Amino acid sequence: MTIRGIKRDLLNLLLELGKDSHPNEFAALLTEECGVISELNLLPGTVTGSSSASVFFDMMPLGTHHAGSAHSHPNGVLRPSGADLNFFPRAGRYNLIIGAPYREGDWRCFTADGEPCELAVIP
């Protein structure tokens, strides 16, 4: 699966989720269609707090279009923590961190091994 980018509407929704969840984190799994990350799944059983969010992977929907994850960092730090580096490989190949104050440029994408990754925003 080669991912070309993320839909702008989905990115805007993720930024709003960050704002609405603040000061707690949120976590979601991302799916792709035709190489574009286009949907999110908020899994039942997700636990959120001011310093972490964790998903219950057993609630992951069946399918082959899993792209990765998105979660927020209310502290605004746009790089993975140690816990993120353990989480990313289980979530998928493309993992977004959405940071406070949740404006258009307040996000980054990382590969499953925590390396920064460019991701185009597609209208």
C-alpha positions as CSV (number, residue, x, y, z in Angstrom):
1,M,0.0,0.0,0.0
2,T,1.4,3.3,-1.1
3,I,-0.1,6.3,0.6
4,R,-0.2,9.5,-1.5
5,G,-1.7,11.8,1.2
6,I,-4.5,12.6,3.6
7,K,-7.8,14.2,2.8
8,R,-8.0,17.8,3.9
9,D,-11.5,17.3,5.5
10,L,-10.1,14.4,7.6
11,L,-7.1,16.4,8.7
12,N,-9.4,19.3,9.7
13,L,-11.5,16.8,11.7
14,L,-8.4,15.5,13.5
15,L,-7.4,19.0,14.4
16,E,-11.0,19.6,15.8
17,L,-10.8,16.3,17.7
18,G,-7.6,17.5,19.3
19,K,-9.2,20.8,20.3
20,D,-12.4,19.1,21.6
21,S,-10.4,16.6,23.7
22,H,-7.9,19.1,25.1
23,P,-6.4,18.9,27.7
24,N,-6.8,15.1,27.2
25,E,-5.3,13.2,24.3
26,F,-7.5,11.4,21.7
27,A,-6.5,8.3,19.6
28,A,-8.0,7.0,16.4
29,L,-7.1,4.5,13.7
30,L,-6.9,5.6,10.1
31,T,-8.0,3.9,6.9
32,E,-7.1,4.5,3.3
33,E,-8.9,4.2,0.0
34,C,-6.9,4.3,-3.3
35,G,-3.8,5.5,-1.5
36,V,-5.4,8.4,0.3
37,I,-6.0,8.4,4.1
38,S,-9.7,9.2,4.1
39,E,-11.4,7.9,7.3
40,L,-10.9,7.4,11.0
41,N,-12.1,4.8,13.4
42,L,-12.7,5.7,17.1
43,L,-12.5,2.4,18.8
44,P,-14.7,1.4,21.7
45,G,-12.7,0.9,24.9
46,T,-10.2,3.7,24.0
47,V,-8.8,5.2,27.2
48,T,-7.7,8.8,27.3
49,G,-6.0,11.1,29.8
50,S,-3.9,14.2,30.0
51,S,-0.7,12.3,29.2
52,S,-1.7,9.3,27.2
53,A,-4.4,7.6,25.1
54,S,-4.5,3.9,24.3
55,V,-6.7,1.9,22.0
56,F,-8.1,-1.6,22.5
57,F,-6.8,-3.3,19.4
58,D,-9.2,-6.2,19.7
59,M,-11.9,-3.7,18.7
60,M,-10.2,-2.9,15.4
61,P,-12.6,-3.4,12.5
62,L,-11.7,-6.1,10.0
63,G,-10.3,-5.0,6.7
64,T,-7.2,-4.5,4.6
65,H,-7.2,-0.7,4.3
66,H,-5.6,0.1,7.7
67,A,-3.2,3.0,7.2
68,G,-2.1,3.9,10.8
69,S,-3.1,6.1,13.6
70,A,-3.7,9.6,14.8
71,H,-3.5,10.9,18.3
72,S,-3.0,14.3,20.0
73,H,-0.3,15.7,22.1
74,P,-1.9,18.4,24.2
75,N,1.5,19.7,25.2
76,G,2.1,20.6,21.5
77,V,5.2,18.5,21.1
78,L,5.1,17.1,17.5
79,R,7.5,14.2,17.9
80,P,6.9,10.7,19.2
81,S,7.3,9.7,22.8
82,G,8.7,6.3,23.8
83,A,5.2,5.1,24.2
84,D,4.3,6.3,20.7
85,L,7.3,4.3,19.3
86,N,5.9,1.2,20.9
87,F,2.4,1.9,19.6
88,F,3.1,2.9,16.0
89,P,4.1,-0.6,14.7
90,R,0.9,-2.1,16.0
91,A,-1.2,0.7,14.5
92,G,0.1,0.8,10.9
93,R,2.6,2.5,8.6
94,Y,1.5,6.1,8.9
95,N,1.0,7.7,12.3
96,L,0.0,11.3,12.8
97,I,0.6,13.4,15.9
98,I,-1.8,16.4,16.2
99,G,-0.5,19.0,18.6
100,A,-1.9,22.0,20.5
101,P,-3.0,24.6,19.6
102,Y,-4.4,22.5,16.8
103,R,-4.0,24.9,13.9
104,E,-3.4,23.9,10.2
105,G,0.3,23.2,10.6
106,D,0.2,21.6,14.0
107,W,0.6,18.0,12.9
108,R,3.3,15.6,11.7
109,C,3.4,12.2,10.2
110,F,5.7,9.4,11.2
111,T,6.4,5.9,9.9
112,A,5.9,2.8,12.1
113,D,9.5,3.1,13.2
114,G,9.2,6.7,14.2
115,E,10.9,8.4,11.3
116,P,9.3,11.7,10.0
117,C,7.3,11.2,6.8
118,E,5.9,13.7,4.4
119,L,2.2,13.4,3.7
120,A,0.4,15.5,1.1
121,V,-2.9,17.2,2.1
122,I,-5.4,16.4,-0.7
123,P,-8.4,18.6,-1.3
